[in-house]
Amino acid sequence: MDREIRSILLVDSSASLLFYLAMLLKRLEYKVMTARSAEDALRMMEEHLPSIILTEIMLPNMSGIDLIRKIRDTARLRAVPVVVLTSDSDQSKRDTCMRMGCACLAKPAEPDVLYRTLQSACESVPREHIRLTTSLKVIVGDGTVMGGASRTEYATAISEGGLFVRTLYPQPRNALTPIQIFLRDSVINAKAVVLYIYNLGEGPFEEPGMGMKFVQIADADRAMIRKFIKEQLTKDIVSP
């Protein structure tokens, strides 16, 4: 379903990490701002209020903990969610951040873990799985009365939980449909239910099609989709 694009302020002294996270989060459809110190982050927030802040504890001059205190003590900023992504192993510092209402993750965080944490922090209805924009050949239906007419289409978005199939011939809402997904050299067989239908020009993709949720899929096939999504998200960027 269509959602507001969220903005994230990344705060870390490492230029390489900021580059990696900025690229990753842009691929996850966030708007990204970066700051290499707490002071820079506070100055940036005077002009642009982010949807969420992702910060390290260990920063030059003002620490991430002091940054969070400043945010919580400023009426204009205190409602902005903060997630801590840190290499600091001091549990007492993490506990301090959590007492101030922050989620805490240790570096390096897997993309799906980071995504779920950000979703939980800033969305009223958080997504559980990363949704990747893509183009994958799929066969919808099996030609039987119950399975629906068999058609070759393309999935333009996929997650561990389902996919969006671009089609001019959507199945009815709530229809349970066999589907084959051609993922690299493998074919994934699953069953999915139609959750919603868009006409041309509607929805986040502005193309006709249907959103489908997997209701039957092998654990190995779900893991294959997860691996594919991670590889596509991190393609051509190296984690520091």
N, C-alpha and C positions, 0 to 999 in steps of 0.2 A: 504494500500500500504506500501511497505517497506520504512523505514526511518532510518536515522542515530540515534544511541543511544546518547542522550545528557547527559552531566555531570553537576551536580548541586553541588555548594558549599553552605552548610547550615552554618549560623553563628548565634549562640544563646548561652547564658550562662547557659541555663537550659539543664542538661543532659537528663532528662526525655523527654523534647520536641524534642531534637535532635534525640533520639531513635525513638520516634513516627513518626516524619517526615521522617527519613531515611527509616524506614520500609515501610511507605506509598508510598514514591517516588520510592523505588525499585520495588514495586508492580505495579507502573505506568510506569515501564521500563526505569527509569533514572539510571545513575551511580551517586553515592552519595559520597561526601566528607563532613566532618564536622569539625567545628572549634568553640571553646567556647569563643573566643575573636577576636576583629578586628586585633590585632597584629598577632595572629596565622593564621588568614585568609590571611593576606598579605604575611606571610612567605610561606604558602602553595602555593600561586599563583606564587611565584618565580619559582616553579618547575612544577606545573600543572595548566594550564589555563583552567578554567571551561567554559562550554557553557553558564551558567547563575548563578547568585548569589542570594540566598534568605537569607535576614538578618533581625534581630531585630534592632530597634533603640536603645533600652536600653541595652548597653553592658558595662562591666567593663573597666575602664581606657578610652580607645578611644571609642567614641559613634559610633553608626551605621551611623549617618550623617557624622561624620568625616571620617569614612571608605569610604563612597561613594565619598566624596571629594577627598580622596587619589586615588581612582580608576579613577575618572574623570581627575585627574591631571597627570596620568601616561599613557604615549602613548601606552604601551603594553596592558594596562587593560581597557582603556576608552571605547572601543567598546563592552565590556562584559555587557549584560543586567543585571539590578539589580531589584529585586522585594523585597519590604519591607513587612514583616509580623510582626506586632507589637501589643503589649498590651498598648502602650503609647497612651493616649487619647488626647494629645496636637495636635490640628489641625494645628497649625503653623509649627510644626515639620514635619507633613505629607506633608504640602504644600511645605516645603523646599525640601523634597525628590522628590516630583513630579516635581518641577522646575528643578531638576537635571536629569529628564528623567526616574524616577522610578515609577512603578506601586505600589500602597499601598493597603494592606489588613489588616483588623483588626483580631486579634486572638479572638476566634478560627475560622478559615476559613473552610468552607465545602470542602471536597475533590474535588467536581466537579468545584467549584469556583476557588480553588487553581490551578487545572489542566488547566482550560481555561486561567487563567492569565499567567501561565508559558508558555503555548503554544503560546499565543499572543506575548509574549516577545521574544521568541527565534526561532520561526518557520516562514518561509516565507509563508507557507500555513498551518495555525494553525488548529488543530482539535477542533471541538466544544464540542465533547463528549468524555468521558473516554471510552477506549476500554479494556474490561476485557477478559483475557485468561480464558477459561472455558471448560466445556463439557456438552452440553445440547442436549437432544433428540429433533429433529424437524421433521416435515413432510412437505416436499416440494412438491407443486403441488396438484391438486385436482382430477386428473384423467380425466379431460375434455380436449378437443383439445386446448382451449385457456389457460387453467391453467397448462397444461403439465402433464406428468405422475406423479402419486403419489408415493413418495419414502420416507422411513424413513432413516434419516441421523443424523449427529451430528454437532451442531454449536461449533466451537472451539474458537470463539471470539464473543463478543456481546457488543453493546453500545446502548444508547438511539436512535441512528440514524440508526442502522442496525446490520448486523452480517456477520460472515464468516462461510460458511457451507462446511464441508469436504465432498467431493463426487467425485466419478469417472464419474458421469453422470451430469455434469453441464447443466443448462438451457442456451440458447443462450444469449449473451450480449444484454442488453436492454429489455429482456423478463420481463413482469410483471407477477408475480407468487404468488398465495396464499401460505401462510406458517403458520404452527402451531408450537408454541414453548412451550415445557413442562417445566415450571418453578416451581419447588417444587410441590405443590398440585394444581397448576393452569395451564390452557391452554390458551395461548395468540394466538388469531387469527389476522393475519395481511396480508397485501399485500406488496411485495417488488419487486424492479427492480434490475436486475443483472448488476452490474457496471463493474466487471472485473472477469477474469477466470485465475487460475493458474494450471499448470501441476505439476506432482510429482517433488519435488526438487526446485520449484520456489517459490518466494515470501517470506515474513517474517516467515511463518509457515513451509515452505518446504514440503507442502503437497498439494495434488490436491483439488481443490474446487473453490468456487465462492464467491466474496464479494457482498453483497446485501444491498440496502438502503430501509428503510421503506418508503412507499409512502401513506400507509393507516394503521393507528393504533390508537386505542382509547387512550385518555389522561390517563385514569386509568391504562391501560396496560403499557404505557410508564413510568408512575410513579412507577409501580411495578418493571420494569427493573432497573430504577434508584436506588430504594431501595435495590434491590438484589446486584447491583454493589457496592454500598457503604458498605453493610454488608460484602461482600467478601473482599474488600480492607482493611477494618479495623478489620477483624477477628483476634482475639488473641492479638491485640495491643490496649492499653487503652490510649485515649487522655488525656494529663495532664491537 
